[in-house]
Amino acid sequence: MDLLEAIAIDITAATGVRAPCERLGSVGGGCINQAMRLRYGNNTYFVKFNTVDKLDMFAAEAAGLKALQGGHGLHIPAPVCWGKNRQSAWLVMEHLELGGRPRPQALGEGLAAMHRMIQADYGWYRNNTIGSTPQPNSTCNDWIEFWRERRLRFQLELAARNGVTGALQSRGELLLELFPTLFESHHPQASVLHGDLWSGNHAYTYSGKPAIFDPAVYFGDRETDLAMTELFGGFGREFYAAYNSAWPLDSGYQVRKKLYNLYHILNHFNLFGGAYAGQAQSMIDSLLSELRR
């Protein structure tokens, strides 16, 4: 059975509708997965697919998309089904008609409203991935411990296995000891987080609604989402003004955002190698300088 036939069987099981299935073409832009659009009867779906061992990654993404749904003004694509055959795994979701006029104010207000969805503990009920890197989410009632052990230490140890030792590791360990002083007056709620909110993971529908997608969901400090929006280009002044008007950020964010973005730079090294190790080292050195003032 080929890929299209197998996906069609899954869609039929999920929707209760039996209809012709037609591949409309590939969709580019992803670094981890392949993607395509399908027409199934009267509906169009967006499909990610990869090797068969990625099924759990897609199941976790589907769960994350469900967790982000809510009355916050953002359009989150609804997952339809996920599955596998002998060669491939896939995730089928609602196809969004993107390309509408940017409305950064609505995006900022919507993200602030989404962050007001909270739970008691940091983490999530299941692990997932950041890109294709495992992201451990076992819950914890201490944000500092969560960020130290399940985020920074995890990535530093992975970087060591990928061949980076020396100053990155020794100074990284020192940072793990010292960074809690950044939280002496900052006690974040456990907000639902997109988890991978760079500029490529947001857009606007033709109807004008801001949309976010490709999440790496967990519950934690909302500043981590805001920090990542600044990492690869930023979302524009209107967005940040609207977010801060809806829910102002705490003092100290300008330093903490570097701590939060260190996680993503380490992950980029672990995924892609290259100059990201040097960038991570520079971020660690800068943070240590701040902490020693």
N, C-alpha and C positions, 0 to 999 in steps of 0.2 A: 504494500500500500504506500503510495507516495505521500509527501508532506501535506499537500493541499487536501487530499481525501481524508487523511487522519484529522486534520484541523476541522474540516467540515463536520465530521462525526461528533467531535467535541462540542462544536457550536450547536448542533442539533440537540444534543443531550442537555445543554445548558439553557437553551431558549425554548425548547419544545417545538421549534419550527424546522421543517424540512424544506430546503430550497436549493437552487443551483448555486454553486460557489465558483467565483471567478477571481483570479489574481489580477489586480489592477496595476501592479508594478512595485519595484523595490523603492525603499525610502532610505536615503543616506543620512549621514551625520553622526551615527553612533560609533563609539570606540570599542565597545564590548560585544554588542549583539548585531545581528542582521535584522532588518525590518522590511515589512511590505504592507500594502493595503489590499484588502479583500472586499469584494462585493458578495454578500450572501443574501439572496432574495432582494428585499428593498433596503437593506442596511449595509453600511460600509464599516469595516472594522480595521483597526491597526493591530498588526501582529509582530511581536518580537520572536526571534527564534535563535537557537544556539545548539551546542552539542547536548546530548541526552543527559549528561551529568549536571546540567544547569537547571533541572526541573525545580529543585528546592529554591533556587534563587528566584525563579519566576513565581513560585507559590508565595514566597515572602513579599515580593513586590505587589502581588495582587492583594495580600493582606494589608500592606501599607497603603495602597490606594483606597481601600475600604476605610481604614482608620482616619484618613484625612477628609473624608466626606463630612459635610455638615453645613450649617447655616451661616457661612462666613463670607459669602460673596465671591469665592474663587471656584473656578470650574476644574474639578479633578476628574480625569477620565475614569469611567467605571470599568472595572475588570469584568470580563464575560466568562472566561474559562482558561484553563492551562492544562497542559498534558504533554505526552511524549509518545514517540514510536521507537523503533530500534536505532534510528540515526539521530533524531533531533528532539529537543524540548521546545515548548512555545508558550507564549502568553498572548491571549486575545483580549483586546479591550476596545472600548468605545473609540471611534475615530473622531478627532476634533478638527473642525474646519478652521485653521489658523490663518492669521494674516490681517486681523482687524487693526483698527487704529489703536495705538498704545494709550493706555489709561493708567499711568503709574500711581496716581493718587488712589484709584480703586484697588490696585495691587497692594499698596502699603496698608490701607485700611483692612483689606481682606486678610492679609497675613497676620496683622495684629489680632483680628477676631479669631482666626484659626488657632493662634498661640494661647488663647484663653480656654481652649479645651485642655484640661489638665487631669493628672492622676496623682496618686499619693507618692509613688516611688519613681525614681529615675530608671530608664531602660525600657524594656518592652517584654511582652510575654514570649517572644521568639527572637532568635538571631536572624540576621539578614546579611546583605552585602553592601559595601560602598564601592561602586564600580563592580568589579568581580572579586574584590578582597573580602574575606569573611569579616563581619562586624558583630562582635559579641555584645549582647544586650541584656544579660541576666540582671534582674532588677536589684536596686540598692537604694537605701534611704539617705545616703551621703553622696552629694554631687561631686565633691572633691575626690573621693575614692573612686567613684564611677569614672570620672574623666581621667584620672591617673592610671587606673588599672585596665579599663576596658577600651580606652581610646589611645592615650599617648604611649603607655608602656607596651601595649599590644603592637603598635606600629613600629616602635623602636626595636623590639625583639624581632619583628619580621624583617626590618632593614638589616639587622645583624645577620640573619639567615641569608639575606640577599647580598651579603659581602661588605656592608658598610660597618666598620668598627671604629676604634680610635676616638677622636674628639667628639664625634656626633654622639657616641654612646656615653662617654664619660660625662660630657656636659649635659646630655639629655638626662642622665640619672640625677645630676645636681638640680636640674630644673624640676624634676619630679618631687624632690625634697622641698624646694623653696616656693613653688608656685601657689601653695595654699594661702600665702599672705595676700594674694590678689582678691581673696574672698572674705576678708575680715568684716566688710560691711555689705557684702552682696550675697543674698540667700535666695537663689532663684527657685521659682515654682517649676514643677515638672510639666512643661508644656509639650503638646504634641508637635514634633518637628518634621519638616520635610527631610532634612538630613543631608541633602546634596544640592542646595539651592544656589547654583551658579547661573549665569545669564542664559546658558543654553537650555535650562530646564524650566523656562517660563515663556509664555507667549500670550497673545490675545486672540480670541475667537472673532469670527466675522461679525458676530452679534455684539462685540465690544466687551466681552467678559474676560478678565484676566484668568489665565490657566497656568497651573503648575503640574509637573509630571516627572517621571523617572525618580521616585523618592527612595530614600534609605531611612525609613521611619524609625524613630524611637522617641521617648519622652525625656526632656532635659531642659537646659537653660535656653530660652528663646534667643539669647544673644548669639548662639552658635549659628543659627540660620541667618541672622543679620550679618554676622561676620563673613560668612561665605559669599553673600551677595556682593561683597566688596572685593573678593579675591581675584576675580578674572574680569574686571572691567566696571563693575558697579551697575546699579539699577537706576541711577539718576536722582537729582536733587528732590524732585517732586515725590518720589517714592519714599525717601527717608523722612521728609517733612511730614508726610501723611501718616507714616508708621508712628513717629514720635508724638504726633498730635493725638493719635488714638491710644498709645500706650508708651509713654516716654521711657527711654533706656536709662539704666542706672549709671551713676558716676563710676568711672573706672573702665567703662566699656572699651575705650580707645586702646587700652593696654591688653585687656582680656581678649579682644578680637584676634590679636596676634597669636595668643595661646591656642585659641580655638582653630585658627586657620593652619597652625602647625600640623594638626592632625591630617588635614587634607593634602598638605605638601608632602608629608611623609608617605601618605597613601599614594600620591602620584609617583613618588620615587619607586615604591614597591610595585606599582603597576607598569610604569614606563621607563624607569631608570633615568640616566642622564643627569642633567644639572639640578634636578630637584633635591638631591642630597646636599649640595652646596647651599641651596636656598634654605633648606631646613636648618642647616648649621648656622646660617646668618640669623635666622629667626630666633633660634635658641640663645645665641649670643646677645641679641638685642633684648630679649626677655630677662636674661640674667643681669644685664646692665640696669634695667629698670628695677629689678627686685633688690639690687644692692644699693640703691640710692638712699 
